[in-house]
Amino acid sequence: MAKQQTFGDKLKKNKGAIKPTVKIIKGFKGEDGHTHFMESFVKVEDVASIDQLEISK
């Protein structure tokens, strides 16, 4: 019995628009005077819109 679906066929199916995931790192001064960093992964529509993203504590 022949195989109905190949691995290549599975990859061709697109389950929607692929949104790139970017890692955002934000630095801020803490109450103790030291610099702390906060990082998060965010899915964006367009890589050019990264400058307009805001993350908060």
C-alpha positions, 0 to 999 in steps of 0.5 A: 500500500502506497503512502498517501502523504509525504513529509514534503507535503506536510511542510507545504501546508501553511497553518497561517502566516509565520510571525518571526519571534524576536528577543527583546532585552531592556536595561533599567536602573534598580533601586539599589543603583545597579543596572538590571536587564529584562528579556522577553520573546515576542512574536511580531508582524514585521521585523521593522516594527521592533522599535515601537515595541514596549516591555515593562517590569 
